[in-house]
Amino acid sequence: QVHLVESGGGLVQPGGSLRLSCSASGNIFSINDLRWYRQAPGKQRELVASIVSAGTTNYDDSVKGRFTISKDNAKNTGYLQMNSLKPEDTAVYYCNALLRHSADGPTFSYWGQGTQVTVSS
């Protein structure tokens, strides 16, 4: 059993910063890929940023230059540093991890419960 828990969300003024964390616990050998999604009210969930096991990162155009994704393999934790936040960044942010339970096993996908980010003055 694996649990992903996001934290770090909250209310911030435009131009402010937040750092989201995604902590994985349970039977984990390694986290291969980590992705952050967001879902605003009335909209579909969208991929914001991703990082693969080799460290390559990708970002949606709307957050490039403002958001930074990273992960600490030793802590089984991923992060999303969000700077220069805008009201349109308001959404529930979810982390999604592709991980292995053993060295030669397949990858499995797990989701966190989400954390609310509200950007407003």
TAFEN-V267894 format. One record per pair of residues at least 12 apart in sequence whose C-alpha atoms are under 6 Angstrom apart, sorted by sequence separation. I is the first residue (numbers start at 1). J is the second residue. If there is no record, write none. Layout:
<<I J> <I J>>
This chain:
<<8 20> <36 48> <48 60> <68 80> <97 109> <7 20> <36 49> <68 81> <97 110> <7 21> <35 49> <67 81> <96 110> <6 21> <35 50> <67 82> <96 111> <6 22> <34 50> <95 111> <5 22> <34 51> <66 83> <95 112> <5 23> <33 51> <94 112> <4 23> <33 52> <4 24> <32 52> <33 53> <94 114> <3 24> <32 53> <93 114> <3 25> <92 114> <93 115> <2 25> <92 115> <2 26> <92 116> <1 26> <92 117> <91 117> <90 117> <90 118> <90 119> <87 119> <87 120> <40 91> <24 76> <39 91> <38 91> <39 92> <23 77> <38 92> <22 77> <38 93> <22 78> <37 93> <38 94> <21 78> <37 94> <21 79> <36 94> <20 79> <36 95> <20 80> <35 95> <19 80> <35 96> <19 81> <34 96> <19 82> <34 97> <18 82> <33 97> <17 82> <33 98> <17 83> <32 98> <32 99> <16 84> <31 99> <15 84> <16 85> <30 99> <15 85> <30 100> <14 85> <29 100> <14 86> <29 101> <28 101> <29 102> <27 101> <14 119> <9 115> <13 119> <5 112> <9 116> <10 117> <11 118> <12 119> <13 120> <4 112> <9 117> <11 119> <13 121> <6 115>>
